[in-house]
Amino acid sequence: MPRSCMVPALLAIYGAVVLAVPIAVTSHRSPAADTALAVEVVDDGAAEHDPLVGLWSAPVADGEDRVRFYYFHGDGHGLYRYGRRSSTFTNSFDYAVEGDQVSLRFRKSGVAWQVRFTIEPDADGRDRLVLATDPRGDGGVYVRTRREPVTHADATPGVGGRMWLDRAVFATGGYGFALYQMRPAGIDGRGTGWFHRGDFDDWSTESLVYRMVGDRIELVFEATGERHTTRFAVEPGDPTTLVLDEDPRDWWHSHHYLDVGPSFGATDGSPSSTKLDPRLERVALPW
C-alpha cells in the first residue's frame, strides 16, 4: 500500500483502539456501549482467515494501572501499546499469519520477528493467545478483550466529539502529527479525550479531561495533573479549524488543528472526513 494511503488507515486503527484502553485492559468483560469503538475490531470475513483479529490484553492484577496489548486489524496492520491508562506509547507493525506462525515487522525500527502462537480457551472460556516468544511484552500470554461490533454514540458538532489534527510532511521524509481526540461534552461543557503525538509509525497518547466555558477551554492531563486554560476559536471552512491561542502541547504557542471527522466512539462507523492535510485529496478508508 502506498505510504500516503497508510496515513488515514493508521489513523483509523489507532483512533479506534485508544478507546479500548480504559476498560478492556483492566477487565476482561465486554465494555459498556459508551466505551465503544467506532470501527468494528473484528470483521467476520477477516476473522475467518485471520485468527488473530482483535485486541489481546496482557492480564493485570486488580487495581493495577498497566497497559499492554496487541491489536491485529485483520488487513496485515497492527499495533502494540504499552504504558498506563493515562499515558501510553504505541508501536505499529505489519504482520502476516501462516499456520501457527505470525511474522511481525515493526514499522519504525524495521525489526522483524517470526513467532509461533497458539490460541486456546482459558478457565473462563475466553480466547487466550500464547506467544512462544513475545517481541515487546514480558509474558507472552494475552486474552482477547475485543471481538464483537458494538453500538456507538451520535456524532456532535463543535469541539467535542471531533478529531482535530495538525499533520506535517517532513523535508527529511515521512510525516509527523499532533491530534486532539475529543469525546462529546456534557451539558456542563465537560468531556474526556486524548492527545496524540507521533509520526504514524510510533506515537504517544495522553488522556485528558476538558471543559469549555465561553471562548475558553480548560485541559487537564491526567498522568501529570497539569491544568491549562486557553482561549480557543472554531473557524469555519473546508475543513473547519480549531485554534488554540496557547496550546499546552506546543509550549503555549498558538496552534491550528484541522477537523478530520467525528471522534471514534462518537460516530456510527468510520470518520466522515479523511482530510488529514489540505494538500491531500480525500482518501476512502479501506474498511
Residue pairs with C-beta under 8 A, 6 or more apart in sequence:
1 9
4 280
4 283
5 283
5 286
6 200
7 167
7 175
7 200
7 276
7 280
7 283
8 274
8 276
8 283
8 285
9 75
9 77
9 285
9 286
10 77
10 92
10 200
11 165
11 200
11 260
11 271
11 274
11 276
12 39
12 270
12 271
12 285
12 287
13 71
13 73
13 77
13 78
13 79
13 92
14 79
14 90
14 92
14 196
14 203
14 205
15 38
15 163
15 181
15 263
15 264
15 271
16 37
16 38
16 39
16 41
16 264
17 37
17 41
17 55
17 71
17 79
17 81
18 181
18 194
18 196
18 205
18 264
19 35
19 36
19 37
19 38
19 264
19 265
20 31
20 35
20 37
20 41
20 55
20 69
20 71
20 145
20 146
21 67
21 81
21 85
21 88
21 207
22 35
22 85
22 207
23 29
23 31
23 32
23 35
24 31
24 55
24 57
24 69
24 145
24 146
25 57
25 58
25 60
25 66
25 67
25 68
25 69
25 85
25 145
26 60
26 64
26 65
26 85
27 145
28 57
28 59
28 124
28 126
28 143
28 145
30 148
31 150
33 150
33 151
33 152
33 153
34 153
34 265
35 265
36 150
36 151
36 152
36 153
36 265
37 146
37 150
37 264
37 265
38 152
38 262
38 263
38 264
38 265
38 266
38 267
38 268
38 269
38 270
38 271
39 264
39 269
39 270
39 287
40 149
41 53
41 54
41 55
41 71
41 146
41 147
41 149
42 53
42 54
42 74
42 146
42 147
42 148
42 149
43 53
43 74
43 287
46 53
46 74
46 75
47 53
47 54
47 74
50 72
50 74
50 97
51 97
51 119
52 70
52 72
52 78
52 95
52 97
52 102
52 117
52 119
52 129
53 72
53 73
53 74
54 71
54 72
54 144
54 145
54 146
54 147
55 69
55 70
55 71
55 144
55 145
55 146
56 69
56 70
56 71
56 72
56 129
56 142
56 143
56 144
56 145
57 68
57 69
57 142
57 143
57 145
58 66
58 68
58 69
58 137
58 139
58 141
58 142
59 139
59 141
59 142
59 143
60 66
60 68
65 84
65 85
65 86
66 83
66 84
67 81
67 82
67 83
67 84
67 85
67 88
68 81
68 82
68 137
68 139
68 142
69 80
69 81
69 142
69 145
70 78
70 79
70 80
70 129
70 142
71 78
71 79
71 80
71 81
71 146
72 78
72 95
75 286
75 287
76 94
76 95
76 96
77 92
77 93
77 94
77 95
78 92
78 93
78 94
78 95
78 104
79 90
79 91
79 92
79 93
80 90
80 91
80 93
80 106
80 135
80 136
80 137
81 88
81 89
81 90
81 91
81 205
82 88
82 89
82 136
82 137
83 89
83 205
84 223
85 207
86 206
86 207
86 221
86 222
86 223
87 204
87 205
87 206
87 207
87 222
87 223
88 204
88 205
89 202
89 203
89 204
89 205
90 198
90 202
90 203
90 204
90 205
91 106
91 107
91 108
91 136
91 201
91 202
92 106
92 107
92 108
92 200
92 201
92 202
93 104
93 105
93 106
93 107
94 104
94 105
94 107
95 102
95 103
95 104
95 105
96 102
96 103
97 103
100 116
100 117
100 118
101 114
101 115
101 116
101 117
102 114
102 115
102 117
103 112
103 113
103 114
103 115
104 112
104 113
104 115
104 135
105 111
105 112
105 113
106 112
106 135
107 201
108 199
108 201
108 202
111 135
113 133
113 135
115 131
115 132
115 133
115 134
115 135
116 131
116 132
116 133
117 129
117 130
117 131
117 132
118 129
118 130
119 127
119 128
119 129
119 130
120 127
120 128
120 130
121 127
121 128
122 128
122 143
126 143
126 144
127 143
127 144
127 147
128 141
128 142
128 143
128 144
129 141
129 142
129 143
129 144
130 140
130 141
131 137
131 140
131 141
131 142
132 140
133 140
134 140
152 265
152 266
152 267
152 268
152 269
153 161
153 184
153 265
153 266
153 267
154 266
154 267
154 268
155 161
155 262
155 266
155 267
155 268
155 272
156 162
156 184
156 185
156 262
156 266
158 185
158 234
159 182
159 185
159 212
159 217
159 232
159 234
159 242
160 182
160 183
160 184
160 185
160 191
160 210
160 212
161 182
161 183
161 184
161 185
161 262
161 263
161 266
161 267
162 182
162 242
162 259
162 261
162 262
162 263
162 266
163 179
163 180
163 181
163 182
163 259
163 260
163 261
163 262
163 263
163 264
163 271
164 179
164 180
164 181
164 182
164 242
164 257
164 258
164 259
164 260
165 177
165 178
165 179
165 257
165 258
165 260
165 276
166 177
166 178
166 179
166 255
166 256
166 257
166 258
167 175
167 176
167 177
167 258
167 276
167 277
168 175
168 176
168 177
169 175
169 277
169 279
170 176
174 199
174 200
174 201
175 199
175 200
176 198
176 199
177 196
177 197
177 198
177 199
177 200
177 203
177 276
178 195
178 196
178 197
178 249
178 250
178 255
178 257
179 195
179 196
179 197
179 257
179 260
180 193
180 194
180 195
180 242
180 257
181 193
181 194
181 195
181 196
181 263
181 264
182 191
182 193
182 210
182 263
183 191
183 192
183 193
183 263
183 265
183 266
184 191
184 263
184 266
185 191
185 210
185 211
185 212
188 211
189 211
189 212
189 213
190 209
190 210
190 211
191 209
191 210
191 211
192 207
192 208
192 209
192 210
193 207
193 208
193 209
193 210
193 263
194 205
194 206
194 207
194 208
195 205
195 206
195 208
195 221
195 249
196 203
196 204
196 205
197 203
197 204
197 249
198 204
206 221
206 222
206 223
207 221
207 222
207 223
208 219
208 220
208 221
208 222
209 219
209 220
209 222
210 217
210 218
210 219
210 220
211 217
211 218
212 218
212 232
215 231
215 232
215 233
216 229
216 230
216 231
216 232
217 229
217 230
217 231
217 232
217 244
218 227
218 228
218 229
219 227
219 228
219 229
219 230
219 248
220 226
220 227
220 228
221 248
226 248
228 246
228 248
230 244
230 245
230 246
230 247
230 248
230 252
231 244
231 245
231 246
232 242
232 243
232 244
232 245
233 242
233 243
234 240
234 241
234 242
234 243
235 241
235 242
235 243
239 258
239 259
239 260
239 273
239 275
239 278
240 258
240 259
241 256
241 257
241 258
241 259
242 256
242 257
242 258
242 259
243 254
243 255
243 256
243 257
244 250
244 254
244 255
244 257
245 254
246 252
246 253
246 254
247 253
247 254
247 255
249 255
258 275
258 276
258 277
258 278
259 273
260 271
260 273
260 274
260 275
260 276
261 267
261 271
261 272
261 273
261 274
262 271
262 272
264 271
270 285
270 287
271 285
273 282
274 280
274 282
274 283
274 284
274 285
275 282
